[in-house]
Amino acid sequence: MAGKTKNTRKFKKTTISKLTQLKLAKALTLQQQGLLKEAKIICEDVLKEYPDHFDCLHLLGVIALQGGNYYDAAKLIGKAVGLYPKNPTFFYHLGVPPGVGRVGGGRYQL
């Protein structure tokens, strides 16, 4: 196809500890139960050790979204997208915040 370029960007895969995996699973369970404050605390703890953990950033963004903090939600989920743009769920959740407007090229104005 003329004009199309293949994205050859490599994504850094981070090995996380079993304990961190369990923490993230617990945070997800708490978030799904509506215990947002507790889930947020766990996510923030994980991000201290792994600041570029895109799944954790996404979950923390969803928690912010559920709490009505749309600016932080867009910022966190946007960072997750920047780190791993192959996950369509990240983009879906970026489309949810009503307080965030799109600007040229589909980018989000924060």
C-alpha positions as CSV (number, residue, x, y, z in Angstrom):
1,M,0.0,0.0,0.0
2,A,1.4,3.3,-1.0
3,G,1.8,5.9,1.8
4,K,1.4,3.3,4.6
5,T,4.3,2.5,6.9
6,K,4.5,-0.4,9.2
7,N,4.9,0.5,12.9
8,T,8.0,-1.3,13.9
9,R,8.3,0.3,17.4
10,K,9.4,-2.2,20.0
11,F,7.7,-2.2,23.4
12,K,9.7,-2.7,26.5
13,K,8.4,-5.8,28.3
14,T,8.9,-5.5,32.0
15,T,9.1,-8.5,34.2
16,I,7.2,-7.9,37.4
17,S,7.2,-9.9,40.6
18,K,4.5,-12.4,41.5
19,L,3.6,-10.2,44.4
20,T,3.1,-7.3,42.1
21,Q,0.9,-9.4,39.8
22,L,-1.2,-10.4,42.9
23,K,-1.5,-6.8,43.9
24,L,-2.8,-5.8,40.5
25,A,-5.3,-8.7,40.5
26,K,-6.5,-7.5,43.9
27,A,-6.7,-3.9,42.7
28,L,-8.8,-5.0,39.7
29,T,-11.1,-7.0,42.0
30,L,-11.6,-4.1,44.3
31,Q,-12.3,-1.7,41.4
32,Q,-14.9,-4.1,40.0
33,Q,-16.5,-4.2,43.5
34,G,-16.7,-0.4,43.6
35,L,-14.0,-0.1,46.3
36,L,-12.2,2.6,44.4
37,K,-10.2,4.1,47.2
38,E,-8.7,0.8,48.2
39,A,-7.9,-0.1,44.5
40,K,-6.3,3.3,44.0
41,I,-4.0,2.8,46.9
42,I,-2.7,-0.5,45.5
43,C,-2.2,0.9,42.1
44,E,-0.3,3.9,43.4
45,D,1.9,1.5,45.4
46,V,2.6,-0.6,42.3
47,L,3.5,2.6,40.3
48,K,6.1,3.5,42.8
49,E,8.0,0.4,41.8
50,Y,7.0,0.3,38.1
51,P,6.1,3.8,37.0
52,D,5.6,2.8,33.4
53,H,3.4,-0.2,34.0
54,F,0.7,0.5,31.4
55,D,-1.9,-1.9,32.7
56,C,-1.6,-0.3,36.2
57,L,-1.8,3.2,34.7
58,H,-4.9,2.2,32.7
59,L,-6.6,0.8,35.8
60,L,-5.8,3.9,37.8
61,G,-7.2,6.0,35.0
62,V,-10.4,3.9,35.0
63,I,-10.6,4.4,38.8
64,A,-10.3,8.2,38.2
65,L,-12.9,8.0,35.5
66,Q,-15.3,6.2,37.8
67,G,-14.6,8.8,40.5
68,G,-15.5,11.6,38.1
69,N,-11.9,12.9,37.9
70,Y,-11.9,13.1,34.1
71,Y,-8.7,15.1,33.7
72,D,-6.7,12.7,35.7
73,A,-8.4,9.8,33.9
74,A,-7.4,11.1,30.5
75,K,-3.9,11.9,31.6
76,L,-3.3,8.4,33.1
77,I,-5.0,6.4,30.3
78,G,-3.2,8.6,27.7
79,K,0.1,7.7,29.3
80,A,-0.8,4.0,29.1
81,V,-1.7,4.5,25.4
82,G,1.7,6.2,24.9
83,L,3.5,3.2,26.4
84,Y,1.4,0.5,24.7
85,P,-0.8,1.8,21.9
86,K,-1.8,-1.7,20.8
87,N,-4.5,-2.1,23.4
88,P,-7.9,-1.0,22.0
89,T,-9.4,-0.9,25.5
90,F,-7.1,2.0,26.4
91,F,-8.5,4.0,23.5
92,Y,-12.1,3.0,24.4
93,H,-11.7,4.4,27.8
94,L,-10.1,7.6,26.4
95,G,-13.3,8.2,24.5
96,V,-15.5,8.0,27.7
97,P,-14.5,11.2,29.6
98,P,-17.0,13.9,28.8
99,G,-14.8,16.7,30.1
100,V,-12.1,16.1,27.5
101,G,-12.3,17.4,23.9
102,R,-10.7,16.1,20.8
103,V,-8.5,18.4,18.7
104,G,-7.1,18.0,15.2
105,G,-6.0,14.5,14.3
106,G,-8.0,12.8,17.1
107,R,-5.6,13.9,19.8
108,Y,-7.0,14.8,23.2
109,Q,-6.7,18.3,24.7
110,L,-5.9,18.1,28.4
